[in-house]
Amino acid sequence: MDFENREDKDGVRLSWSSLPRSKLQHQRNVIPFGSLYTPLNDKSAIECFDSSHLVSCRTCRSILNPFVHVNNQIWTCQFCNFSNQLPITANEEGETILPIAINPELSTIEYETGRESLLPPIFFYVVDVCFEGEDVEVAFSQLKENLIISLSLLPENALVGFVSFGKHVKVHDLTSHDNLSYTFNGSKTYALEQVQSALGLLGGGVSAAGLQQAQNQDNLFSPSARRFLQPVNMVEYELTNIIENMVPNAFSHSEFKERADRATGSAINVSTLLLKSILGDGHLTGGHLMVFLAGVCTIGPGKIVDKLLKTPLRSHHDIVKSQSATYIKAPTTSSSSSTKSDTALFKGAKKFYADITKILVTLGLSCDIFIGSYDQVGLFEMEELCCKTGGVVVMSDSFSTAIFKQSFTKFFKKQETDSDTEDYLDMGFNATIEVKTSSDLKIEGLIGNATALPYNKLIPSNEKMISVTKEIGESKTNCWKLCSVDPQSTYAIYFEKLDSSIATTGAYLQYLFHYQHPSGRMRLRVTTIPINIIPDSDSVQLELGFDQEAALVLIAREAVRKLQTDLHLKVTSSEALTKQLDQSLIDFCSRFAVYNIGVMESFRLSNSYSLFPQFLYHLRRSPFINVFNSSPDETSYVRHIFMHEDLANSLLMIQPTLLSYDINTWNSEVDEDSEDNENEPIPVLLDSMSLGHSKILLLDTFFQILIYHGSQIADWRKAGYHEQEDYAYFKNFLEAPKREALLVLTNRFPLPRFIDCDEGGSQARFLMAKLNPSTSYATNVNHFYGYSSDRSNTDIFSDESSFQMFIDHIQRIVTSKK
């Protein structure tokens, strides 16, 4: 089965495209049944029709699709088995025209619902002004420059607002020509009524007259609300002046002993309550709350560390210890040493940001965090703000780096269309997903950057679609709020398989993706997927329908979810989770491998199953599971990106790609610009055996692009051979991996970190950490690091088991079972 074609067409990948008839037989297959759904998939053109073509079932509200049973102008819904009248129209010649939705080619179709958003999308800036030392002149000016540039990248009618913060929070008046602002105490937690009173918004933000005349945006907002939220084309000059006149936080403190006063939590809280005051509880529009952070919160709500620099930020060890104490109800003991991190702070910050998240989800706004700091900023505590609202996170060392600049520009990427008149942002706003299942499937939950919504109780069939035996992620519903969506946003949805009736030959899933198009029109994208129901004994069809790549990502997302710190759920430790993954692999191999008991050499897995053990081995070593040598912020960052990306990028994060360029096989006669270029890189195993002194290796981990030069190549480059005319081919050889890396850097968001290193250099550790240690000091105990008799590979310092040792151990356990 061609899984990639279905993903390109419908944006769906299933772990199993064929399911056994009985529930018990499916449970024996070990791998759960789930789907990876990319709702705004842009790999193929999706036709859009007006609302007159939209036909729904009168009972369950599912949408007419190509897989319904049609008989005498009656179509039977496959989700609730209710019969509906098929709308029939005739053309000018009197010929009958069937609804476009039953066209077999349109398994995914989009409709304009006929409704429009009352407001354009919102882009609300929350900017940190605490900059110290060298950053004052460089990073701060670069940040202001990029903020001004971003104003020109927004749609002309986009609504903008601006808040800056340091020790205090300033809400800027966009209608004032004197740079007027309203100041809030950063050490206080403000309620909605306090913000409304301070800003003069007690009368509400959206006027009743404006709602009746939604086309006139001047009347939509009350005069007091228009001070803080305005179309960018009307206030671009004033907003540019505000940004240019921003100055760093001037409150003095000892730079060598204390951290700066930074009220991050209070700024986000005031901004959220301001938007709620203006928008109310109505879903008027979607948008982004964009937060720019240069350091950690030290005062007010959301504080995670004391001001004194001798007090360290919390580590993974501190968090795990604190969580363990919570679950065993151990009394918290105050330490006499002030140099230990206060683990009680992170719990309070987690709860504080969770409350703000609920408000943003209600408003349909996502929170995006752009970080420019060498140290942690508290992303671990704020992760729910981004995860549950579908926001993005960009982490860089400084706002002056290319990672921030280019990623921030790509955030406002426009859609690629044939029309010159349309220039829309490549994203959707205020989105929701609803999933419909046939009677033999139930929904266990969703894992991704979304929040569960209460299901519609007015439709009785919705409750029947929800599993009551198992809950995964955002569960107990068939509907989720996504807020903001882009073409890479992917959601893992898990299903429970029930017994199918003898007459059943197929099960069905339908995804209803409702979103606000950047044009302001509301759209509904409908994707319907059939699943084969096969006899329990049909192992051939079962094998053909197994997608081992999708299965890995589904298992990985569930594993990462278990590791995420939650104040209400018990968190699984990395060691315990690794044992669970190993047991799952043992069960998988016991179920699908062919072997003779007691004969390890007889162990075989077919091609449809053979890559899964390798994938799981790399998952165990990935930064999502193994957090050693990572800060809580770094771990939150990589996990957030993993929960957002599609299958191809998720697979790349788990098992990076490695390309090899060898000077010994490089053809110096080939024209680099010709189409028939023989000097293409060779994909090689992510293994220490792929190292070589005459090679250049290109590693892509999604988060990093690394070019590694073998010692021979590095010596020739240092000798300047590439600068001599006689060695022009060597110059082309050095440039080839850079050209390949540039293609990746051009299209990826966020921009990955670029590393250029040589064999034996300190930066080479990033490559060594990813390689399978098939040649290590443990296997070659008499060799020194960096020395090998054939000078073709390098031993690796690692206590980890190689893939071969790992799979041998799995095979030994499986074949010894009776």
N, C-alpha and C positions, 0 to 999 in steps of 0.2 A: 504494500500500500504506500502511495506517495504522500507522506505526511507533510513534506515541505509545500507541495502545491496547495493543499487544503489550508495551510497556514497563510500562504500568500493571498489566497482567495477570501477566506473567511476569518482569518486571525485567530484560529483555534487549533490547539494541539492537545490530543487525548492520550493518556497513558495506555488505554486499551480501546481500540476501535471495534473489537468484538468481545462480547461478554457471555459467559456461560449462563445457561438458563436458570440454574439454581443458585441461591445465595451462598450455600455451603461451599460449592465448588469455586465460586469467586473468592471466598475467603482463603481458600487453599493456595491461591495464586500470589499471595504475600503482598504484591504491589497494589496500592489503593487505586481505585478508579477516580480520576479527576481530569480537569481540563485547565489549560493555560489559555486565557482569553485576552486578546489585545483589541479592545473595542474600536480604537481610532486607527486601526491598521491601514497603512497607506501603500502597501506593496502591490496593490491592484486597484484599478479604478472602480469605485462603487457608484452605481446609478442612483440618482435621487429623484423622487417623484413627489407630486403634490398630495395633499391630504385626501383628495377624492379617490385615490387608489388604495387607501388604508382600510383594510377589512379585518375586524377582530371577532373572536368568539363571544357570543352573548353571555356565556357562563363564566369562563375562566379568564377572559380578556387576552388570550394568546392571539397572535397575528397569523392571518392566512399565509401559508407557505407552500412550497412545491411538493411537500411530502404528505399532504392531507389526502384523504380518500374522497373522491368526487363521484357522485352517482345521481343522475337526473337533476342537475342544478342544485344538489344538496352536498355540502361538504361537511365531513365529520372531523371534529377536532381530535387530534391524537393525544392530547393532554388530559381532556376530561370526557372524551367520547360523546360530546354533545353535537347534535346535528344543526347546521345553520344553512340558511338560504344563501346560495351563491349569487352575488350581484352580476347580472348579465346586461351588457349594453350592445348596441348595434352601431355600425359605422354608417356613412352616408349611403352606401350601396345596400344596406339592409343585412349585412353579414354579421353574425354573432361574434362578439369580442369577449373573450374570457379575461378575468382579472390578471393583471401583469404579475401578481405575486405568485401564481402557480407555475410560472415559467421555470422549468427544471434547472436553468442556468443561474437563477437568482436565489441561491441559498442565503446570500447576504444582500439586503436591499435597504435603502434609506428613504425616509419620508420626511417632508416638511409638514409639521403638524398644523400649520396655519397660525400659530401663536408667535409672538415676538417678545423678547425680553423688554421689560419696562425701562431698563437703564443699560447703558453701555458697560463693558467690563471695567472693574476697579483695579487700579494699581497704586497701592498705598505704601509709601516709603517710610521705614523706621531706621534711622541712621545713627550709629555710634560715633561720638566725637571725642572719645578718650584715646588720644594718641600721644606717645611719649618718645623721647630720644630722637633717633634718626627718622623714625616713622612720621614725625610731625611734618617734615618738609617733603618727603617722598610719597609715602603711602596715602596720607590724607589728601594731598593734592591730586594724586592719581584716582582716588575714590571719587572726589568731587567731579573730576573730569569725566569719569565714566557715568556718573549719575546724570550729568548734563547731556551726554550723548544718548543715554537711554530715553530721554524725553522725545527725541526725534524718531525713535524706533517704535514708539507706541502709536496705536490708531489715533487719528485726530480727535475723535470724540470720546476717547477713554477718560474715565474719571480718575483724578489723582488727588492725593493728600500727602502731607509731609509732617513727620515727627522726628526730632533729633533728641538725643539723650546723652547725658554724662552722669553727673551726680544728681541732676534734676532732669525732668522730662519737659520738653518744649513742644507744644502743638502750634504749628505755624498757621497764621491767617493768610490765605491765598488772595484775598481781596484787598489787603492793605498794601500800600506802596511804601510803607515805613518799616517793613520787616517786623510787623507786630506778631507776638507769640504769647501763648498762655502757658504758664509754668506750673508744673506739678512736683510735689516733693517725692523724690525717687525712693525714699525709705518707707513710704506708706503704700498700703493696699487700698485702692479706691473701689467703691461700689458704683453701680450704674447711675444711681441718683446723684451721687457726688460729682461725677463727670458731667452729667447733663446740667447740673446747677452751675458748675464752674465755667462751662462753655456756652451757657445760655440756650441749651437745647431741651429745656423742660417741655416746650410746646411740641416736641417731635421733630423729626427730620424731613419726612416725606409728607407733603400736604395732601389733603383729600381732593382738592381741586386738581392737583397735578396728576393724581391717579386716574381721574376721569379724562384728562387730556394728556395722555402719556407721551404724545408726539412732541409736546412743548416742554423741553427739559428745564427751561427757565422757571416754569411754574411748578415743576415736580418737587423741587426742594424748597423748604422754607428759607427765608432770608438768612437765618442764623446758621442753617446747615451749609449754605453755599459758601460760607467763609472757609470751610475745611475740606470740601469735596467739590471739585470743579472739572469741566472738560479741559484736557491738556492744551488744546488749541487756543483756549481763552486765557490761560494763566501761565503759559510757558515762559513768558518774560519775567513775571514775578517769581516763579519757582526757580528759574535760573539765578536770579539775584539772591534768593534765599540760600541756595547751595553755594554760590560763590562767596557769600559773606559769612559762611559758617567758620567758626574758629575752634581749635581744640579745647577740650575741657581745661579750664584755668585754675581749678582748685588745687592748691599746693599740697604736696605730700612728699615724704622721703622716697625717692625712686629706688634707693638701695635697700629699703626696709619694708616698704608698703606697696601694695597694689593700688591702682587708681580706683576712685569711687565710680562704680559703673552700675546703673540701675536698669539692667536689661529687662528684668521681669516686669517692673513697673511700666516701662515704655510699651511693651507688648500688651500689657493689661489695659492701659489708657487708650491705646490705638484701637484695640478690639471693642472696648466699650463705646468709644466714639463712633465707630462704624455701626454698632448695634443701635445707638441712639438715633442715627440718621436713617438707617434702613429698616429698623423695627424687626418684626419676626417674619415678614414676608420674604419670599424667595424672589427678590426683584432682579437680581443679576448675580453673576459670578465674578471672580477676580482673584487678585494676589495681594497678600500682605507680605511685603519684601523687607526682611530684617537683615541689616548689615552689621556684623559683629567684629570687633578688633580685640576682644579680650573677655575675661570671665566676669560674671556678675558677683559683686562684692557687697552690695547693700540692698535692702528692701526685699520684696517678695521675689522668689526665684534665686536667692543668694545660695551659693554652694561652697564658698570658702571665705575665711576671714581675710581682712586686709593685710595682715602681716605676711611677708613673703616666706618667713620660716615655717608657716603652716602649709603643709603640702596639699595639693588637690587629691581628691579620692582616687583610688586605684581599683582595678578589678578585684583585688584581694579584699579591700575594705568593703566593697559593695556586697560580695558574696558572704563575707563574715556577718555583715549587718542583716542580710536577708535570712541567713541561717538562724540568727538570734531571734528574728521575728517569728519564724515558723515553729521554733521549739519553745516560744514564749519565755525566752531567757530575759532576766532583768538587764536593762542597759546600765552599764557602769561608766561613770564619767572618769576619764583619764586625767591624771594629775599633770601630764605633759601637754603643753600647748602646741607642741610640734607635730601632733598627730591630727589627721584629718577628722572633721566632725561628720560622721556618717548620718547623723540625724538630719543634716541639712538637705541631702539629696532626696530624702523621702518627702520632706515638705515641698521641695521644688517640683518633684514629680507630680504631686497632687495639685499644686498651683497651676502648672501648665496643662494638666488634664482638664481642669475646669475651664480654662480659656479655650481649649480645643473644642469642647462641646458648643461654645458660643459660635466659633468659626464654622463648624459643621452646619449649625442651624442657619447661618447666613449664606452658606454655599461658597465660602472663601477659603483658599488654601494659603498656608504659611510657608514661605520660602526663606531659607537661611543661607546667607552668603558670608563665609568666614574668611578673614584675613589675619591670621595670628599664628605665631610659632608655638604657642602653648594652647592648652585646652580652653574652651570657652563655655563648656557646660552643655554641649550638644546631647550628651547622654540623657540629661534631665529633660531637654526640650524635644527629644525625638518624636514624642507623641504628637506635637504640634504639626510636624511634617508628615508623619506616617498616616495619621487618620484624616488628614485633609488633602492628601495627594500633592503636597508641596515638594520642591526640589531642594537639594542641599549641595552647595559648592564649597569645598574646603581647600584653602590655599594658605601658604605661609604669610602672605602679605597681599594687600590690595594692589601692589605695584607689579605683581607677577603676571605672566601670560596666562596662567591657569585661570585666575579670576577674570581678567579682561576679556579673553576670548570666550570663556564659558558664559559670562554675563551677556555678551553680545549674542551668543547662540540661543540664549534663553528667549530672545525676541525674534527668533527665526520665522520667516514668512513661508507660507505655503507655496509649493511649486505648481503653478497653474499656467495654462496656455493663454489665458486672458491677461491683457495688460492693464485692464481697468480694475481688476480685483487684486487686492494686496492684503490678504488676511493673515493674522498670526496663525502659526501651525499648532494650534491647541484648541481644546474644548473647555467650556466653563460650566459650573453648576450642574455636573453630570450625576446620573444614577444608573445602576444596573439592576435589572430584575431578571431572574432566571425561572423558566418553566421546565418541568420535567414530566415525563410520562409516568404511569402508575407504578412501574417496577423500579423507579429510582427515587431517592430522597436526597435532599441537600444537607450535607454535614457542616458546611461553613466555607468562608473565603479567607485566604491569606494574601495580603497585599496592602497597598496604601489606600485603604478605604475604611469606612465606618458602617456598621450594621444599622439599618433602619427598621422600624416596626413594619411587619408585613401588613398588607391590606386585608383586614378581617372581614370586609364586606364581600370578599370573594372566597367562598368556603374551600375551594380547591387549593388555595395557597397553603393553608395549614397542613394539608395532606402531603405536600411536597417537602416538608421539613422533617429531618431526622430527629427522633427523640432519644436514640440510643447512644449517639456519639456527637460531640461538638468539637469543631476544629476552627480556630481563629475567630473571626467575626461570624457568629452562628445564631441559631434560633430564628432565622429569617430567610427569605428568598430575594431580598432587596437591600442594596447597599448604596451609600452616598460616596461619590468619588471626588466631588468638588472639581478639581482641575485635572485634565487628562491631556496627554500628548501622544504622538504615534508610537512611543516606546512603552507606554504604561500597560502593564500586563498583570493579570489577576489570576491566582490559582484558586479554583473552586473544586471542592471535594464532594463526592457523592457516595451514598450507600446503595448497594445493589440488593434488591429484594427478589423473591422467587417470581419468575415470569410464567404466565400461563402457557399451555401447550400450543395454543393458536398464535402466540406472539412470535413474530419474526424480527422485530426491531424495536428499539427504544429511541426516544428523541429528547433532545435538549433544545431550548430556545432562549436566546439572550436578547433582552430588550434594553438597548442602550439609548437613554434619553439625555440629550445635552444641548447646551446653548452654543450655536455656531458663532465664530467671531463676527459674523455679519449681524448678529442679534437675533436671528431666526432660531426657533426651537426645532430640533430635529430628532427623529427616532430611527435608529439603525437596528434592524432585525436580522439576526443570524440563527438559522435552524440547522441542527446537525443530527443526522441519523446514526444510530449505533446498531451493529448487527447483534442479534441474539442467536447464539449457536448452541448445539447440543453439548452437554457436559463432557462428552468423550472426544469432541472435535479439537484435538490439540493442534492440528495444522492451521485452521483458521485463527485459533487463539494466538499462535506464534506470529502469523502474518499481521495481526492487528496490534502487536505490542510495539510501542514507541519507547525505546530505552532512554532516549534523550529527555523526552517529556517526563518519564517516570522518575528520572534522577532529579529534575528540577522540582517536581512536586514533593518528593521525599526531602529534598534539601530545604525547601521553604517550611515544611512542617518541623524539621529539626531546628532551624534557626528560630522559629517562633517559640519553641520550648525553652530556648536559651535567653530570650528577651526578658529583662527584669520587669515584673508586673507586681504592683502592690497587693493584688488580690489573688494571684495564682502562684502556686509553688513553682520555682524555677529549677529546671534540670541542670545539673553540673555538666561541664564539658566531658569529663571522664565517663559519667553515667550515660550521656548521650552517645558517645563513641561506642560503648558496649552495646547499646541498642541498635546502632547502625550495623555493627559487626554481626549481631544476631539476625538482623533482617537479611543480610547478605548470605549467611549460612542457610537460613530458611529458603531463600530464593534459589540458591544452588541445589539444595536438596530437592526442591520441587521441579526444576527444569533441566538440571544437568543429567547427562547419561554417564554411568560409571558402573564398575563392578565393585562390590563391597570388599574392602581391604586392599584394593589395588589402586593406589593414588594415580599411577600413570594412565589409567583408563578414563580419567575425568575429562568430559567434553561438554562444551556449551555451544549451541548452534549460533549462527551469525546474528540472529535476531536478539540473542541474550548475551553475547560474548563480551560486549563493551561495558555492560553494567558494573561488573566487579572493578574494572579500571576506573570508571567514573566515581564509584563510591570510595575508592582508595584516595583519590585526590580530594574528595569532599572532606574526608577526615582530616586532611592536612591543610585545608583552606583557612583563611583568616576569619571565616564566619563561625567555625567550630573551635579552632585553635587560637585563643586570644593571647598567647604568650608573647611578650614584648610589644603589646599594643595597648594604647590607652583606651579608657572607656569611650572617649569621643571618636577615636579612629574606628573602633569596633562598631559603634552606632552608625558611623558614616558608611562603611562598606556594606553593612547589613541593610541599611535604608536603600542604597542603590540596587542591591541584589533583589530586594522586594519589589522594585519598580521595573526592572528591565525585562525584555522579551527573552525567549528561549535561547537564541543564538548568543546573546551577550551574557546571559546567566551561565551558560555552558563554558564560555570563555573565562569567566571569573573562577569557576571551579577547576577547570583544566586548561591552563593557558596554552597558547600556541607558540611553537618554536620553529623558526625558519633558519636554514643554514646556507651560508655562502662560503665556498671553499676555493682558495686561490689556485689550488692544484688542478681544479676542473674548470676554472674560469677561462672562457674562450676570448682571447684578446682581439680576435679578428671580427667579432660580431659588432654590428652597429647598434648602440644602445637605443637609438630612436626608431629602429625598424620594428615592424609588427611581429616578424618571426624571430624573436629574441630567444636564443638558446640559453642565455645566462639568467634563467629564472631561479629564484631561491627554492631550495628543497625542504619540504616539511619534514622535520625529524622528531624523534621521540623526546618527550620531556624527561630526559635521562642524562646522567653524568657521562654515559658513553658517547653522547653527542658532542661533547667538548672536544676541541682540537686546537693545536697551536697555529694552524694555517687557516683557521675559520673565522668568519664573523657570524655571530648568532643574533637573531632578532627575536626578542621575547615580547609577547603581548599578553598582559594580565588583565586588561581592561582599565585598571587603575594606573598602570605604568607601561610605558614603551621603553624597552631597554635594548641598546646595541652593545654587544660584547665582542671585543677584539682579542683574538688569540695572541699569545706572546710574540710569535713570528710577525704577524700583521702589525702589532703595536710597535715592534722594533723598526720595521721598514718605514712606518709612518713617521716615527720620531727622527729617523735618518733623512727624511724629506724626499724619499723616492717619488712620491706622488706629485712633487713639484717639478720633476724633470720631464722633458719632452719624450724621452725614450721609454718612460714608464707611464704613459697616458692611460694604458689599460688598468694600471693599478689605481689610478685616481678614479676611474669609472667604477672599479671594484669597491672602493671606499664609499662612493656616493650612492651605490645601489641600495643598501639597506636604509639610508636616509630618505631616499625617494619613497620607498615602501612605507616607512614610518610616517612620512608626511601625509600620505593618503589616509591613514588611520586617524591622524591628529585632526585632519580637516573635517571629518564627519562625526566625530564622537562628542557626546555631551554627558557629563562634564569633561573638560579637556584633561587627558591623562598626564601624569608626570613623565617627562622625558629624561632618561638616564643614558649617558654615554660613558662606557667604562672599558678598562683593559683587564686582561687576565692577571690575577694577583692583586688588583686594586681594591680599595675598600668598598667601592660601589658594586663590585662584582658579587657581593654577598646577596644582593636581591635576586640574582639569577640562581646562585647556589641553593638558596632557600626553597626554590620552586622545583628543582630537579629531583628526580627519583634517584636516591643514593645507591645505585647498583654497584658503584665502585667507591667505597668509603674506607676510612681507616679501620673500620670494624672488620671489613673483608680482606684488607691488605695491611695487616698489622705491622709488617716489616718495612712499609713505605712511608716516606715523609710526605707531608702535604705539598702538593705541587710537583711531585716527582713521579714519573712513571717510566718504566724501562723502554717502552715503545714510543714515548713522548707523544701519544695520541689522545690521552685522556688524563683527567685530573681526579685524584681522590677527594672526597668531600668529608669534612668533619661533621658527623651527624650520628646521633644515637637512634634515629628512626629506622624502622625496618624498611627495606626496599620493597618495591611492588612484588617482585618475585618471591621474596620471603613471606610477604603477606598472603599472596594467593596460594602458596604452598601450604601455609598453615590452614587456610580455609578448606582447601581440597582434602587435607589430612583429616580434618574434623568431619567433613561431609562423607567421605568414603569409609570412615570407621563406623558410621552409624548403621545399625541393622534395621 
